[in-house]
Amino acid sequence: QVQLVESGGGLVQAGGSLRLSCAASGSIFSINTMGWYRQAPGKQRELVAGITSGGTTNYADSVKGRFTISRDNAKNTMYLQMNSLKPEDTGVYYCNAMAVGGLPVRYLEVWGQGTLVTVSS
């Protein structure tokens, strides 16, 4: 199968920075769109940023100009650089990938287990 593992979450003061990583492993043929989602306490999961295999990006309005999504296709890894963090950025951040892989080979939507980001005021 295909697995996603996030890392890089933690506690940071408002105005600080964090960099999240998401590494894909397993039986992967290709990874198409990848994205970062977050879920704040008591709220629905929302898209933070997405990136295609060609590098086209999109961002939620709330993070534009502060967050940068990128990926290294050779390493099957995606990143989220988060700057000027605000308390409202607090939540569990999940990595998502639309991939072709597994045995038998098929289209897959894969989620990571999540990494907690806490921004203190």
C-alpha positions as CSV (number, residue, x, y, z in Angstrom):
1,Q,0.0,0.0,0.0
2,V,0.9,3.7,0.2
3,Q,1.6,5.5,3.5
4,L,2.1,9.2,4.3
5,V,4.0,10.3,7.4
6,E,3.9,13.9,8.6
7,S,6.5,15.5,10.8
8,G,7.5,18.9,12.0
9,G,4.6,20.0,14.1
10,G,5.0,21.5,17.6
11,L,4.5,24.5,19.8
12,V,5.5,27.9,18.6
13,Q,4.7,31.5,19.6
14,A,2.7,33.8,17.5
15,G,4.9,35.3,14.7
16,G,7.1,32.2,14.6
17,S,7.7,29.6,11.9
18,L,7.4,25.9,11.4
19,R,8.1,23.6,8.5
20,L,6.0,20.5,8.0
21,S,7.1,17.5,6.0
22,C,5.1,14.7,4.5
23,A,6.9,11.6,3.2
24,A,5.2,9.0,1.0
25,S,6.3,5.4,1.0
26,G,5.1,2.0,-0.2
27,S,4.1,0.7,-3.5
28,I,3.9,4.0,-5.4
29,F,3.6,4.3,-9.2
30,S,3.0,8.0,-9.2
31,I,1.7,10.8,-7.0
32,N,-0.6,13.4,-8.5
33,T,-2.1,16.2,-6.4
34,M,-0.9,16.6,-2.8
35,G,-2.3,18.8,-0.2
36,W,-2.2,20.0,3.4
37,Y,-5.4,20.1,5.4
38,R,-5.9,21.2,9.0
39,Q,-8.6,20.6,11.6
40,A,-9.0,23.0,14.5
41,P,-10.7,21.9,17.7
42,G,-14.5,21.8,17.1
43,K,-14.2,22.7,13.4
44,Q,-14.3,20.8,10.1
45,R,-11.2,19.8,8.3
46,E,-10.2,22.5,5.7
47,L,-7.8,22.7,2.8
48,V,-4.7,24.8,3.6
49,A,-2.7,24.4,0.4
50,G,-2.4,22.1,-2.5
51,I,0.2,21.3,-5.2
52,T,0.0,19.4,-8.4
53,S,2.7,17.1,-9.7
54,G,3.7,20.0,-12.1
55,G,4.1,22.4,-9.2
56,T,0.9,24.5,-9.5
57,T,-0.1,25.7,-6.1
58,N,-3.3,27.0,-4.4
59,Y,-3.8,28.4,-1.0
60,A,-6.6,29.1,1.4
61,D,-7.1,32.9,1.7
62,S,-6.3,32.8,5.4
63,V,-2.7,31.6,4.7
64,K,-1.8,33.4,1.5
65,G,1.5,35.2,1.8
66,R,2.4,33.4,5.0
67,F,2.5,29.7,4.0
68,T,4.4,28.1,1.1
69,I,3.8,24.6,-0.2
70,S,6.4,22.7,-2.1
71,R,7.3,19.1,-3.1
72,D,10.3,17.0,-4.1
73,N,9.0,14.5,-6.6
74,A,12.2,12.5,-6.6
75,K,11.8,12.0,-2.8
76,N,8.0,11.7,-2.8
77,T,8.0,14.4,-0.1
78,M,5.9,17.5,0.3
79,Y,6.6,20.5,2.6
80,L,4.7,23.3,4.1
81,Q,6.7,26.3,5.3
82,M,4.6,28.3,7.7
83,N,5.7,31.8,8.6
84,S,4.1,34.6,10.7
85,L,2.0,32.0,12.5
86,K,-1.2,33.1,14.3
87,P,-3.1,31.4,17.1
88,E,-5.9,30.6,14.6
89,D,-3.4,28.4,12.7
90,T,-3.6,26.0,15.6
91,G,-4.8,22.5,14.7
92,V,-3.9,19.1,13.5
93,Y,-2.3,19.2,10.0
94,Y,-2.9,16.3,7.7
95,C,-1.1,15.4,4.5
96,N,-3.2,14.1,1.6
97,A,-2.2,12.6,-1.7
98,M,-3.9,11.3,-4.8
99,A,-1.7,8.5,-6.0
100,V,-1.5,5.6,-8.3
101,G,-0.1,2.6,-6.5
102,G,-0.8,-0.3,-4.3
103,L,-1.2,-4.0,-5.2
104,P,-3.1,-4.3,-7.5
105,V,-2.2,-0.9,-8.9
106,R,-5.1,1.5,-8.7
107,Y,-6.0,5.1,-7.9
108,L,-5.7,5.9,-4.2
109,E,-6.5,8.7,-1.9
110,V,-4.2,8.6,1.1
111,W,-4.1,10.5,4.4
112,G,-1.4,10.8,6.9
113,Q,-2.0,10.5,10.6
114,G,-1.7,14.2,11.3
115,T,0.7,16.4,13.2
116,L,-0.3,18.9,15.8
117,V,0.6,22.6,15.4
118,T,-0.1,24.8,18.4
119,V,0.5,28.6,18.2
120,S,0.5,30.4,21.4
121,S,-0.5,34.1,21.7
